[in-house]
Amino acid sequence: MSGRYGSLAELSAQGFLPSDLAGGSKDGYVFEIVNPDSYEAFATPLIYRDRKWRLKGTGKRSFYVNEQGVLRDADKKGAKADADDPPLD
């Protein structure tokens, strides 16, 4: 993995991530590393919860992080967060 970032499966195999995250989903979120060469990672709700009372949704906030290490989040209505979203407080 020298010179690039690893995929979820590679990071899990090296012990950097829990093995149950290697499949790309956990706790109602879908996790994805898009470009291992420049590193962009996303976490989006598996099922967007559009109302407070709708218990069947798995989340409202989407998350983004890149090689700069700033975790960003926003309510993107189930779409991916990106580098233009505000940093997580």
PyMOL Python script that loads the backbone (N, CA, C, O; Angstrom):
from pymol import cmd

cmd.read_pdbstr("""\
ATOM      1  N   MET A   1       0.815  -1.193   0.000  1.00  0.00           N
ATOM      2  CA  MET A   1       0.000   0.000   0.000  1.00  0.00           C
ATOM      3  C   MET A   1       0.851   1.245   0.000  1.00  0.00           C
ATOM      4  O   MET A   1       0.324   2.333   0.230  1.00  0.00           O
ATOM      5  N   SER A   2       2.115   1.142  -0.241  1.00  0.00           N
ATOM      6  CA  SER A   2       3.013   2.284  -0.250  1.00  0.00           C
ATOM      7  C   SER A   2       2.654   3.237  -1.380  1.00  0.00           C
ATOM      8  O   SER A   2       2.449   2.808  -2.515  1.00  0.00           O
ATOM      9  N   GLY A   3       2.577   4.541  -1.070  1.00  0.00           N
ATOM     10  CA  GLY A   3       2.297   5.546  -2.085  1.00  0.00           C
ATOM     11  C   GLY A   3       0.834   5.753  -2.372  1.00  0.00           C
ATOM     12  O   GLY A   3       0.488   6.519  -3.271  1.00  0.00           O
ATOM     13  N   ARG A   4      -0.050   5.081  -1.623  1.00  0.00           N
ATOM     14  CA  ARG A   4      -1.476   5.264  -1.813  1.00  0.00           C
ATOM     15  C   ARG A   4      -2.197   4.914  -0.525  1.00  0.00           C
ATOM     16  O   ARG A   4      -1.630   4.300   0.378  1.00  0.00           O
ATOM     17  N   TYR A   5      -3.447   5.315  -0.459  1.00  0.00           N
ATOM     18  CA  TYR A   5      -4.280   4.977   0.689  1.00  0.00           C
ATOM     19  C   TYR A   5      -4.952   3.641   0.408  1.00  0.00           C
ATOM     20  O   TYR A   5      -5.104   3.257  -0.752  1.00  0.00           O
ATOM     21  N   GLY A   6      -5.347   2.946   1.431  1.00  0.00           N
ATOM     22  CA  GLY A   6      -5.955   1.644   1.244  1.00  0.00           C
ATOM     23  C   GLY A   6      -7.459   1.700   1.085  1.00  0.00           C
ATOM     24  O   GLY A   6      -8.108   2.683   1.444  1.00  0.00           O
ATOM     25  N   SER A   7      -7.995   0.630   0.542  1.00  0.00           N
ATOM     26  CA  SER A   7      -9.444   0.459   0.478  1.00  0.00           C
ATOM     27  C   SER A   7      -9.938   0.048   1.865  1.00  0.00           C
ATOM     28  O   SER A   7      -9.133  -0.219   2.756  1.00  0.00           O
ATOM     29  N   LEU A   8     -11.244  -0.003   2.048  1.00  0.00           N
ATOM     30  CA  LEU A   8     -11.786  -0.441   3.325  1.00  0.00           C
ATOM     31  C   LEU A   8     -11.300  -1.847   3.666  1.00  0.00           C
ATOM     32  O   LEU A   8     -10.911  -2.112   4.804  1.00  0.00           O
ATOM     33  N   ALA A   9     -11.320  -2.742   2.690  1.00  0.00           N
ATOM     34  CA  ALA A   9     -10.879  -4.120   2.925  1.00  0.00           C
ATOM     35  C   ALA A   9      -9.393  -4.174   3.286  1.00  0.00           C
ATOM     36  O   ALA A   9      -9.000  -4.920   4.184  1.00  0.00           O
ATOM     37  N   GLU A  10      -8.574  -3.393   2.597  1.00  0.00           N
ATOM     38  CA  GLU A  10      -7.134  -3.375   2.885  1.00  0.00           C
ATOM     39  C   GLU A  10      -6.859  -2.799   4.269  1.00  0.00           C
ATOM     40  O   GLU A  10      -6.020  -3.320   5.004  1.00  0.00           O
ATOM     41  N   LEU A  11      -7.559  -1.731   4.625  1.00  0.00           N
ATOM     42  CA  LEU A  11      -7.366  -1.120   5.942  1.00  0.00           C
ATOM     43  C   LEU A  11      -7.803  -2.075   7.056  1.00  0.00           C
ATOM     44  O   LEU A  11      -7.174  -2.141   8.112  1.00  0.00           O
ATOM     45  N   SER A  12      -8.880  -2.807   6.808  1.00  0.00           N
ATOM     46  CA  SER A  12      -9.337  -3.786   7.778  1.00  0.00           C
ATOM     47  C   SER A  12      -8.336  -4.934   7.918  1.00  0.00           C
ATOM     48  O   SER A  12      -8.038  -5.372   9.030  1.00  0.00           O
ATOM     49  N   ALA A  13      -7.826  -5.414   6.798  1.00  0.00           N
ATOM     50  CA  ALA A  13      -6.857  -6.520   6.828  1.00  0.00           C
ATOM     51  C   ALA A  13      -5.593  -6.150   7.594  1.00  0.00           C
ATOM     52  O   ALA A  13      -4.955  -7.017   8.192  1.00  0.00           O
ATOM     53  N   GLN A  14      -5.223  -4.867   7.582  1.00  0.00           N
ATOM     54  CA  GLN A  14      -4.039  -4.400   8.304  1.00  0.00           C
ATOM     55  C   GLN A  14      -4.335  -4.031   9.759  1.00  0.00           C
ATOM     56  O   GLN A  14      -3.433  -3.651  10.505  1.00  0.00           O
ATOM     57  N   GLY A  15      -5.612  -4.146  10.156  1.00  0.00           N
ATOM     58  CA  GLY A  15      -5.984  -3.860  11.534  1.00  0.00           C
ATOM     59  C   GLY A  15      -6.300  -2.408  11.830  1.00  0.00           C
ATOM     60  O   GLY A  15      -6.428  -2.031  12.995  1.00  0.00           O
ATOM     61  N   PHE A  16      -6.430  -1.577  10.788  1.00  0.00           N
ATOM     62  CA  PHE A  16      -6.732  -0.159  11.000  1.00  0.00           C
ATOM     63  C   PHE A  16      -8.225   0.112  11.133  1.00  0.00           C
ATOM     64  O   PHE A  16      -8.618   1.149  11.669  1.00  0.00           O
ATOM     65  N   LEU A  17      -9.056  -0.798  10.657  1.00  0.00           N
ATOM     66  CA  LEU A  17     -10.511  -0.685  10.757  1.00  0.00           C
ATOM     67  C   LEU A  17     -11.074  -1.997  11.276  1.00  0.00           C
ATOM     68  O   LEU A  17     -10.480  -3.052  11.054  1.00  0.00           O
ATOM     69  N   PRO A  18     -12.215  -1.949  11.967  1.00  0.00           N
ATOM     70  CA  PRO A  18     -12.844  -3.196  12.390  1.00  0.00           C
ATOM     71  C   PRO A  18     -13.249  -4.038  11.173  1.00  0.00           C
ATOM     72  O   PRO A  18     -13.605  -3.498  10.126  1.00  0.00           O
ATOM     73  N   SER A  19     -13.191  -5.336  11.320  1.00  0.00           N
ATOM     74  CA  SER A  19     -13.482  -6.227  10.188  1.00  0.00           C
ATOM     75  C   SER A  19     -14.905  -6.073   9.678  1.00  0.00           C
ATOM     76  O   SER A  19     -15.148  -6.265   8.487  1.00  0.00           O
ATOM     77  N   ASP A  20     -15.862  -5.729  10.552  1.00  0.00           N
ATOM     78  CA  ASP A  20     -17.238  -5.590  10.086  1.00  0.00           C
ATOM     79  C   ASP A  20     -17.453  -4.324   9.253  1.00  0.00           C
ATOM     80  O   ASP A  20     -18.508  -4.178   8.636  1.00  0.00           O
ATOM     81  N   LEU A  21     -16.504  -3.426   9.219  1.00  0.00           N
ATOM     82  CA  LEU A  21     -16.598  -2.232   8.378  1.00  0.00           C
ATOM     83  C   LEU A  21     -16.028  -2.473   6.978  1.00  0.00           C
ATOM     84  O   LEU A  21     -16.292  -1.693   6.064  1.00  0.00           O
ATOM     85  N   ALA A  22     -15.269  -3.519   6.807  1.00  0.00           N
ATOM     86  CA  ALA A  22     -14.639  -3.807   5.515  1.00  0.00           C
ATOM     87  C   ALA A  22     -15.662  -4.017   4.403  1.00  0.00           C
ATOM     88  O   ALA A  22     -15.366  -3.764   3.235  1.00  0.00           O
ATOM     89  N   GLY A  23     -16.857  -4.476   4.751  1.00  0.00           N
ATOM     90  CA  GLY A  23     -17.900  -4.697   3.759  1.00  0.00           C
ATOM     91  C   GLY A  23     -18.561  -3.427   3.262  1.00  0.00           C
ATOM     92  O   GLY A  23     -19.307  -3.470   2.284  1.00  0.00           O
ATOM     93  N   GLY A  24     -18.308  -2.296   3.909  1.00  0.00           N
ATOM     94  CA  GLY A  24     -18.812  -1.016   3.425  1.00  0.00           C
ATOM     95  C   GLY A  24     -20.063  -0.503   4.097  1.00  0.00           C
ATOM     96  O   GLY A  24     -20.558   0.561   3.725  1.00  0.00           O
ATOM     97  N   SER A  25     -20.600  -1.224   5.084  1.00  0.00           N
ATOM     98  CA  SER A  25     -21.747  -0.686   5.808  1.00  0.00           C
ATOM     99  C   SER A  25     -21.695  -1.120   7.264  1.00  0.00           C
ATOM    100  O   SER A  25     -21.231  -2.208   7.605  1.00  0.00           O
ATOM    101  N   LYS A  26     -22.192  -0.220   8.110  1.00  0.00           N
ATOM    102  CA  LYS A  26     -22.224  -0.497   9.546  1.00  0.00           C
ATOM    103  C   LYS A  26     -23.124   0.530  10.216  1.00  0.00           C
ATOM    104  O   LYS A  26     -23.111   1.708   9.861  1.00  0.00           O
ATOM    105  N   ASP A  27     -23.893   0.080  11.171  1.00  0.00           N
ATOM    106  CA  ASP A  27     -24.737   0.964  11.990  1.00  0.00           C
ATOM    107  C   ASP A  27     -25.607   1.895  11.156  1.00  0.00           C
ATOM    108  O   ASP A  27     -25.788   3.057  11.519  1.00  0.00           O
ATOM    109  N   GLY A  28     -26.146   1.407  10.052  1.00  0.00           N
ATOM    110  CA  GLY A  28     -27.069   2.193   9.233  1.00  0.00           C
ATOM    111  C   GLY A  28     -26.409   3.165   8.281  1.00  0.00           C
ATOM    112  O   GLY A  28     -27.091   3.998   7.684  1.00  0.00           O
ATOM    113  N   TYR A  29     -25.095   3.081   8.124  1.00  0.00           N
ATOM    114  CA  TYR A  29     -24.378   3.962   7.204  1.00  0.00           C
ATOM    115  C   TYR A  29     -23.616   3.151   6.170  1.00  0.00           C
ATOM    116  O   TYR A  29     -23.178   2.031   6.429  1.00  0.00           O
ATOM    117  N   VAL A  30     -23.470   3.742   4.996  1.00  0.00           N
ATOM    118  CA  VAL A  30     -22.657   3.163   3.931  1.00  0.00           C
ATOM    119  C   VAL A  30     -21.335   3.913   3.921  1.00  0.00           C
ATOM    120  O   VAL A  30     -21.318   5.142   3.860  1.00  0.00           O
ATOM    121  N   PHE A  31     -20.230   3.183   3.981  1.00  0.00           N
ATOM    122  CA  PHE A  31     -18.895   3.771   3.993  1.00  0.00           C
ATOM    123  C   PHE A  31     -18.217   3.476   2.674  1.00  0.00           C
ATOM    124  O   PHE A  31     -18.333   2.374   2.138  1.00  0.00           O
ATOM    125  N   GLU A  32     -17.501   4.476   2.145  1.00  0.00           N
ATOM    126  CA  GLU A  32     -16.872   4.320   0.832  1.00  0.00           C
ATOM    127  C   GLU A  32     -15.591   5.148   0.758  1.00  0.00           C
ATOM    128  O   GLU A  32     -15.565   6.311   1.162  1.00  0.00           O
ATOM    129  N   ILE A  33     -14.552   4.543   0.248  1.00  0.00           N
ATOM    130  CA  ILE A  33     -13.337   5.277  -0.105  1.00  0.00           C
ATOM    131  C   ILE A  33     -13.310   5.316  -1.619  1.00  0.00           C
ATOM    132  O   ILE A  33     -13.208   4.280  -2.277  1.00  0.00           O
ATOM    133  N   VAL A  34     -13.401   6.519  -2.170  1.00  0.00           N
ATOM    134  CA  VAL A  34     -13.590   6.665  -3.610  1.00  0.00           C
ATOM    135  C   VAL A  34     -12.289   6.571  -4.383  1.00  0.00           C
ATOM    136  O   VAL A  34     -12.219   5.883  -5.401  1.00  0.00           O
ATOM    137  N   ASN A  35     -11.272   7.246  -3.917  1.00  0.00           N
ATOM    138  CA  ASN A  35     -10.024   7.305  -4.684  1.00  0.00           C
ATOM    139  C   ASN A  35      -8.858   7.043  -3.743  1.00  0.00           C
ATOM    140  O   ASN A  35      -8.391   7.967  -3.076  1.00  0.00           O
ATOM    141  N   PRO A  36      -8.376   5.801  -3.672  1.00  0.00           N
ATOM    142  CA  PRO A  36      -7.277   5.506  -2.757  1.00  0.00           C
ATOM    143  C   PRO A  36      -5.989   6.292  -3.043  1.00  0.00           C
ATOM    144  O   PRO A  36      -5.127   6.386  -2.170  1.00  0.00           O
ATOM    145  N   ASP A  37      -5.846   6.847  -4.233  1.00  0.00           N
ATOM    146  CA  ASP A  37      -4.630   7.593  -4.547  1.00  0.00           C
ATOM    147  C   ASP A  37      -4.628   8.996  -3.938  1.00  0.00           C
ATOM    148  O   ASP A  37      -3.563   9.525  -3.619  1.00  0.00           O
ATOM    149  N   SER A  38      -5.808   9.606  -3.773  1.00  0.00           N
ATOM    150  CA  SER A  38      -5.845  10.933  -3.168  1.00  0.00           C
ATOM    151  C   SER A  38      -6.663  10.959  -1.881  1.00  0.00           C
ATOM    152  O   SER A  38      -6.634  11.960  -1.166  1.00  0.00           O
ATOM    153  N   TYR A  39      -7.371   9.919  -1.574  1.00  0.00           N
ATOM    154  CA  TYR A  39      -8.137   9.701  -0.354  1.00  0.00           C
ATOM    155  C   TYR A  39      -9.309  10.654  -0.181  1.00  0.00           C
ATOM    156  O   TYR A  39      -9.149  11.808   0.215  1.00  0.00           O
ATOM    157  N   GLU A  40     -10.463  10.149  -0.483  1.00  0.00           N
ATOM    158  CA  GLU A  40     -11.729  10.759  -0.145  1.00  0.00           C
ATOM    159  C   GLU A  40     -12.593   9.645   0.421  1.00  0.00           C
ATOM    160  O   GLU A  40     -12.770   8.604  -0.211  1.00  0.00           O
ATOM    161  N   ALA A  41     -13.126   9.868   1.608  1.00  0.00           N
ATOM    162  CA  ALA A  41     -13.972   8.868   2.241  1.00  0.00           C
ATOM    163  C   ALA A  41     -15.317   9.488   2.592  1.00  0.00           C
ATOM    164  O   ALA A  41     -15.407  10.654   2.977  1.00  0.00           O
ATOM    165  N   PHE A  42     -16.357   8.675   2.449  1.00  0.00           N
ATOM    166  CA  PHE A  42     -17.723   9.134   2.659  1.00  0.00           C
ATOM    167  C   PHE A  42     -18.460   8.175   3.582  1.00  0.00           C
ATOM    168  O   PHE A  42     -18.198   6.972   3.588  1.00  0.00           O
ATOM    169  N   ALA A  43     -19.381   8.723   4.358  1.00  0.00           N
ATOM    170  CA  ALA A  43     -20.345   7.925   5.118  1.00  0.00           C
ATOM    171  C   ALA A  43     -21.704   8.572   4.894  1.00  0.00           C
ATOM    172  O   ALA A  43     -21.910   9.742   5.217  1.00  0.00           O
ATOM    173  N   THR A  44     -22.621   7.799   4.341  1.00  0.00           N
ATOM    174  CA  THR A  44     -23.964   8.307   4.061  1.00  0.00           C
ATOM    175  C   THR A  44     -24.991   7.363   4.675  1.00  0.00           C
ATOM    176  O   THR A  44     -24.748   6.161   4.781  1.00  0.00           O
ATOM    177  N   PRO A  45     -26.144   7.909   5.082  1.00  0.00           N
ATOM    178  CA  PRO A  45     -27.176   7.040   5.663  1.00  0.00           C
ATOM    179  C   PRO A  45     -27.643   5.993   4.650  1.00  0.00           C
ATOM    180  O   PRO A  45     -27.848   6.295   3.474  1.00  0.00           O
ATOM    181  N   LEU A  46     -27.802   4.777   5.122  1.00  0.00           N
ATOM    182  CA  LEU A  46     -28.332   3.717   4.276  1.00  0.00           C
ATOM    183  C   LEU A  46     -29.753   4.056   3.845  1.00  0.00           C
ATOM    184  O   LEU A  46     -30.119   3.881   2.683  1.00  0.00           O
ATOM    185  N   ILE A  47     -30.548   4.544   4.793  1.00  0.00           N
ATOM    186  CA  ILE A  47     -31.910   5.024   4.520  1.00  0.00           C
ATOM    187  C   ILE A  47     -32.030   6.388   5.165  1.00  0.00           C
ATOM    188  O   ILE A  47     -31.938   6.512   6.386  1.00  0.00           O
ATOM    189  N   TYR A  48     -32.235   7.412   4.353  1.00  0.00           N
ATOM    190  CA  TYR A  48     -32.312   8.781   4.871  1.00  0.00           C
ATOM    191  C   TYR A  48     -33.549   8.951   5.743  1.00  0.00           C
ATOM    192  O   TYR A  48     -34.657   8.601   5.336  1.00  0.00           O
ATOM    193  N   ARG A  49     -33.358   9.484   6.933  1.00  0.00           N
ATOM    194  CA  ARG A  49     -34.458   9.754   7.865  1.00  0.00           C
ATOM    195  C   ARG A  49     -34.887  11.190   7.660  1.00  0.00           C
ATOM    196  O   ARG A  49     -34.244  12.105   8.174  1.00  0.00           O
ATOM    197  N   ASP A  50     -35.963  11.406   6.917  1.00  0.00           N
ATOM    198  CA  ASP A  50     -36.356  12.762   6.550  1.00  0.00           C
ATOM    199  C   ASP A  50     -37.167  13.485   7.619  1.00  0.00           C
ATOM    200  O   ASP A  50     -37.345  14.700   7.524  1.00  0.00           O
ATOM    201  N   ARG A  51     -37.656  12.789   8.618  1.00  0.00           N
ATOM    202  CA  ARG A  51     -38.415  13.429   9.694  1.00  0.00           C
ATOM    203  C   ARG A  51     -37.936  12.882  11.027  1.00  0.00           C
ATOM    204  O   ARG A  51     -37.465  11.748  11.113  1.00  0.00           O
ATOM    205  N   LYS A  52     -38.060  13.697  12.062  1.00  0.00           N
ATOM    206  CA  LYS A  52     -37.632  13.267  13.393  1.00  0.00           C
ATOM    207  C   LYS A  52     -38.382  12.013  13.848  1.00  0.00           C
ATOM    208  O   LYS A  52     -37.804  11.138  14.492  1.00  0.00           O
ATOM    209  N   TRP A  53     -39.651  11.933  13.515  1.00  0.00           N
ATOM    210  CA  TRP A  53     -40.461  10.825  14.013  1.00  0.00           C
ATOM    211  C   TRP A  53     -40.362   9.579  13.158  1.00  0.00           C
ATOM    212  O   TRP A  53     -40.878   8.530  13.545  1.00  0.00           O
ATOM    213  N   ARG A  54     -39.720   9.660  12.017  1.00  0.00           N
ATOM    214  CA  ARG A  54     -39.609   8.491  11.144  1.00  0.00           C
ATOM    215  C   ARG A  54     -38.466   7.609  11.654  1.00  0.00           C
ATOM    216  O   ARG A  54     -37.296   7.880  11.386  1.00  0.00           O
ATOM    217  N   LEU A  55     -38.805   6.592  12.364  1.00  0.00           N
ATOM    218  CA  LEU A  55     -37.809   5.755  13.014  1.00  0.00           C
ATOM    219  C   LEU A  55     -37.163   4.756  12.075  1.00  0.00           C
ATOM    220  O   LEU A  55     -36.151   4.151  12.429  1.00  0.00           O
ATOM    221  N   LYS A  56     -37.721   4.567  10.879  1.00  0.00           N
ATOM    222  CA  LYS A  56     -37.169   3.580   9.962  1.00  0.00           C
ATOM    223  C   LYS A  56     -35.908   4.072   9.258  1.00  0.00           C
ATOM    224  O   LYS A  56     -35.152   3.261   8.723  1.00  0.00           O
ATOM    225  N   GLY A  57     -35.666   5.372   9.247  1.00  0.00           N
ATOM    226  CA  GLY A  57     -34.456   5.893   8.640  1.00  0.00           C
ATOM    227  C   GLY A  57     -33.250   5.576   9.504  1.00  0.00           C
ATOM    228  O   GLY A  57     -33.382   5.352  10.708  1.00  0.00           O
ATOM    229  N   THR A  58     -32.077   5.558   8.893  1.00  0.00           N
ATOM    230  CA  THR A  58     -30.871   5.216   9.650  1.00  0.00           C
ATOM    231  C   THR A  58     -30.017   6.434   9.979  1.00  0.00           C
ATOM    232  O   THR A  58     -29.065   6.315  10.750  1.00  0.00           O
ATOM    233  N   GLY A  59     -30.323   7.587   9.424  1.00  0.00           N
ATOM    234  CA  GLY A  59     -29.554   8.785   9.736  1.00  0.00           C
ATOM    235  C   GLY A  59     -29.942   9.955   8.863  1.00  0.00           C
ATOM    236  O   GLY A  59     -30.596   9.783   7.834  1.00  0.00           O
ATOM    237  N   LYS A  60     -29.539  11.147   9.272  1.00  0.00           N
ATOM    238  CA  LYS A  60     -29.794  12.372   8.501  1.00  0.00           C
ATOM    239  C   LYS A  60     -28.505  12.984   7.979  1.00  0.00           C
ATOM    240  O   LYS A  60     -28.494  13.600   6.914  1.00  0.00           O
ATOM    241  N   ARG A  61     -27.433  12.820   8.715  1.00  0.00           N
ATOM    242  CA  ARG A  61     -26.189  13.508   8.372  1.00  0.00           C
ATOM    243  C   ARG A  61     -25.304  12.631   7.494  1.00  0.00           C
ATOM    244  O   ARG A  61     -25.225  11.416   7.673  1.00  0.00           O
ATOM    245  N   SER A  62     -24.647  13.276   6.548  1.00  0.00           N
ATOM    246  CA  SER A  62     -23.643  12.620   5.707  1.00  0.00           C
ATOM    247  C   SER A  62     -22.286  13.178   6.094  1.00  0.00           C
ATOM    248  O   SER A  62     -22.181  14.326   6.525  1.00  0.00           O
ATOM    249  N   PHE A  63     -21.241  12.365   5.941  1.00  0.00           N
ATOM    250  CA  PHE A  63     -19.903  12.744   6.394  1.00  0.00           C
ATOM    251  C   PHE A  63     -18.894  12.606   5.263  1.00  0.00           C
ATOM    252  O   PHE A  63     -19.059  11.789   4.357  1.00  0.00           O
ATOM    253  N   TYR A  64     -17.839  13.428   5.335  1.00  0.00           N
ATOM    254  CA  TYR A  64     -16.784  13.438   4.322  1.00  0.00           C
ATOM    255  C   TYR A  64     -15.459  13.743   5.010  1.00  0.00           C
ATOM    256  O   TYR A  64     -15.399  14.564   5.925  1.00  0.00           O
ATOM    257  N   VAL A  65     -14.407  13.079   4.566  1.00  0.00           N
ATOM    258  CA  VAL A  65     -13.048  13.399   5.014  1.00  0.00           C
ATOM    259  C   VAL A  65     -12.102  13.117   3.852  1.00  0.00           C
ATOM    260  O   VAL A  65     -12.312  12.188   3.072  1.00  0.00           O
ATOM    261  N   ASN A  66     -11.058  13.934   3.752  1.00  0.00           N
ATOM    262  CA  ASN A  66     -10.033  13.692   2.726  1.00  0.00           C
ATOM    263  C   ASN A  66      -8.660  13.688   3.396  1.00  0.00           C
ATOM    264  O   ASN A  66      -8.559  13.651   4.622  1.00  0.00           O
ATOM    265  N   GLU A  67      -7.614  13.725   2.586  1.00  0.00           N
ATOM    266  CA  GLU A  67      -6.263  13.607   3.131  1.00  0.00           C
ATOM    267  C   GLU A  67      -5.885  14.771   4.050  1.00  0.00           C
ATOM    268  O   GLU A  67      -4.891  14.678   4.769  1.00  0.00           O
ATOM    269  N   GLN A  68      -6.647  15.855   4.043  1.00  0.00           N
ATOM    270  CA  GLN A  68      -6.388  16.966   4.965  1.00  0.00           C
ATOM    271  C   GLN A  68      -6.827  16.635   6.388  1.00  0.00           C
ATOM    272  O   GLN A  68      -6.412  17.301   7.337  1.00  0.00           O
ATOM    273  N   GLY A  69      -7.664  15.610   6.539  1.00  0.00           N
ATOM    274  CA  GLY A  69      -8.062  15.139   7.850  1.00  0.00           C
ATOM    275  C   GLY A  69      -9.174  15.918   8.526  1.00  0.00           C
ATOM    276  O   GLY A  69      -9.421  15.712   9.715  1.00  0.00           O
ATOM    277  N   VAL A  70      -9.853  16.804   7.814  1.00  0.00           N
ATOM    278  CA  VAL A  70     -10.960  17.571   8.388  1.00  0.00           C
ATOM    279  C   VAL A  70     -12.252  16.809   8.111  1.00  0.00           C
ATOM    280  O   VAL A  70     -12.637  16.632   6.955  1.00  0.00           O
ATOM    281  N   LEU A  71     -12.917  16.361   9.167  1.00  0.00           N
ATOM    282  CA  LEU A  71     -14.182  15.657   9.022  1.00  0.00           C
ATOM    283  C   LEU A  71     -15.290  16.673   8.822  1.00  0.00           C
ATOM    284  O   LEU A  71     -15.448  17.591   9.628  1.00  0.00           O
ATOM    285  N   ARG A  72     -16.054  16.518   7.759  1.00  0.00           N
ATOM    286  CA  ARG A  72     -17.128  17.456   7.419  1.00  0.00           C
ATOM    287  C   ARG A  72     -18.448  16.716   7.448  1.00  0.00           C
ATOM    288  O   ARG A  72     -18.505  15.516   7.180  1.00  0.00           O
ATOM    289  N   ASP A  73     -19.527  17.450   7.780  1.00  0.00           N
ATOM    290  CA  ASP A  73     -20.837  16.814   7.804  1.00  0.00           C
ATOM    291  C   ASP A  73     -21.917  17.806   7.427  1.00  0.00           C
ATOM    292  O   ASP A  73     -21.753  19.018   7.564  1.00  0.00           O
ATOM    293  N   ALA A  74     -23.037  17.258   6.943  1.00  0.00           N
ATOM    294  CA  ALA A  74     -24.187  18.072   6.580  1.00  0.00           C
ATOM    295  C   ALA A  74     -25.385  17.158   6.377  1.00  0.00           C
ATOM    296  O   ALA A  74     -25.237  15.961   6.129  1.00  0.00           O
ATOM    297  N   ASP A  75     -26.561  17.735   6.485  1.00  0.00           N
ATOM    298  CA  ASP A  75     -27.780  17.025   6.118  1.00  0.00           C
ATOM    299  C   ASP A  75     -27.928  17.188   4.606  1.00  0.00           C
ATOM    300  O   ASP A  75     -28.386  18.227   4.131  1.00  0.00           O
ATOM    301  N   LYS A  76     -27.546  16.178   3.868  1.00  0.00           N
ATOM    302  CA  LYS A  76     -27.555  16.223   2.402  1.00  0.00           C
ATOM    303  C   LYS A  76     -28.738  15.453   1.827  1.00  0.00           C
ATOM    304  O   LYS A  76     -28.748  15.119   0.642  1.00  0.00           O
ATOM    305  N   LYS A  77     -29.737  15.169   2.666  1.00  0.00           N
ATOM    306  CA  LYS A  77     -30.939  14.444   2.229  1.00  0.00           C
ATOM    307  C   LYS A  77     -30.589  13.070   1.659  1.00  0.00           C
ATOM    308  O   LYS A  77     -31.249  12.592   0.736  1.00  0.00           O
ATOM    309  N   GLY A  78     -29.562  12.442   2.204  1.00  0.00           N
ATOM    310  CA  GLY A  78     -29.152  11.112   1.782  1.00  0.00           C
ATOM    311  C   GLY A  78     -28.038  11.088   0.753  1.00  0.00           C
ATOM    312  O   GLY A  78     -27.520  10.018   0.433  1.00  0.00           O
ATOM    313  N   ALA A  79     -27.656  12.246   0.228  1.00  0.00           N
ATOM    314  CA  ALA A  79     -26.557  12.330  -0.743  1.00  0.00           C
ATOM    315  C   ALA A  79     -25.227  12.436   0.010  1.00  0.00           C
ATOM    316  O   ALA A  79     -25.206  12.640   1.224  1.00  0.00           O
ATOM    317  N   LYS A  80     -24.141  12.299  -0.712  1.00  0.00           N
ATOM    318  CA  LYS A  80     -22.805  12.370  -0.114  1.00  0.00           C
ATOM    319  C   LYS A  80     -22.453  13.794   0.306  1.00  0.00           C
ATOM    320  O   LYS A  80     -22.780  14.759  -0.384  1.00  0.00           O
ATOM    321  N   ALA A  81     -21.786  13.907   1.440  1.00  0.00           N
ATOM    322  CA  ALA A  81     -21.194  15.178   1.855  1.00  0.00           C
ATOM    323  C   ALA A  81     -19.951  15.405   1.003  1.00  0.00           C
ATOM    324  O   ALA A  81     -19.492  14.491   0.318  1.00  0.00           O
ATOM    325  N   ASP A  82     -19.401  16.629   1.042  1.00  0.00           N
ATOM    326  CA  ASP A  82     -18.217  16.919   0.232  1.00  0.00           C
ATOM    327  C   ASP A  82     -17.343  17.967   0.902  1.00  0.00           C
ATOM    328  O   ASP A  82     -17.639  18.416   2.009  1.00  0.00           O
ATOM    329  N   ALA A  83     -16.279  18.348   0.238  1.00  0.00           N
ATOM    330  CA  ALA A  83     -15.283  19.269   0.788  1.00  0.00           C
ATOM    331  C   ALA A  83     -15.836  20.666   1.034  1.00  0.00           C
ATOM    332  O   ALA A  83     -15.204  21.452   1.739  1.00  0.00           O
ATOM    333  N   ASP A  84     -16.984  20.995   0.480  1.00  0.00           N
ATOM    334  CA  ASP A  84     -17.583  22.308   0.678  1.00  0.00           C
ATOM    335  C   ASP A  84     -18.485  22.366   1.923  1.00  0.00           C
ATOM    336  O   ASP A  84     -18.929  23.446   2.313  1.00  0.00           O
ATOM    337  N   ASP A  85     -18.748  21.236   2.531  1.00  0.00           N
ATOM    338  CA  ASP A  85     -19.591  21.214   3.727  1.00  0.00           C
ATOM    339  C   ASP A  85     -18.794  21.682   4.939  1.00  0.00           C
ATOM    340  O   ASP A  85     -17.564  21.615   4.937  1.00  0.00           O
ATOM    341  N   PRO A  86     -19.493  22.158   5.982  1.00  0.00           N
ATOM    342  CA  PRO A  86     -18.776  22.688   7.149  1.00  0.00           C
ATOM    343  C   PRO A  86     -18.088  21.587   7.944  1.00  0.00           C
ATOM    344  O   PRO A  86     -18.542  20.444   7.963  1.00  0.00           O
ATOM    345  N   PRO A  87     -16.988  21.943   8.600  1.00  0.00           N
ATOM    346  CA  PRO A  87     -16.323  20.988   9.477  1.00  0.00           C
ATOM    347  C   PRO A  87     -17.230  20.547  10.615  1.00  0.00           C
ATOM    348  O   PRO A  87     -18.064  21.321  11.085  1.00  0.00           O
ATOM    349  N   LEU A  88     -17.070  19.323  11.052  1.00  0.00           N
ATOM    350  CA  LEU A  88     -17.833  18.797  12.174  1.00  0.00           C
ATOM    351  C   LEU A  88     -17.417  19.549  13.430  1.00  0.00           C
ATOM    352  O   LEU A  88     -16.227  19.734  13.685  1.00  0.00           O
ATOM    353  N   ASP A  89     -18.396  19.979  14.212  1.00  0.00           N
ATOM    354  CA  ASP A  89     -18.115  20.697  15.479  1.00  0.00           C
ATOM    355  C   ASP A  89     -17.648  19.751  16.540  1.00  0.00           C
ATOM    356  O   ASP A  89     -17.367  20.172  17.662  1.00  0.00           O
TER     357      ASP A  89
END
""", "prot")
cmd.dss("prot")
cmd.show_as("cartoon", "prot")
cmd.util.cbc("prot")
cmd.orient("prot")
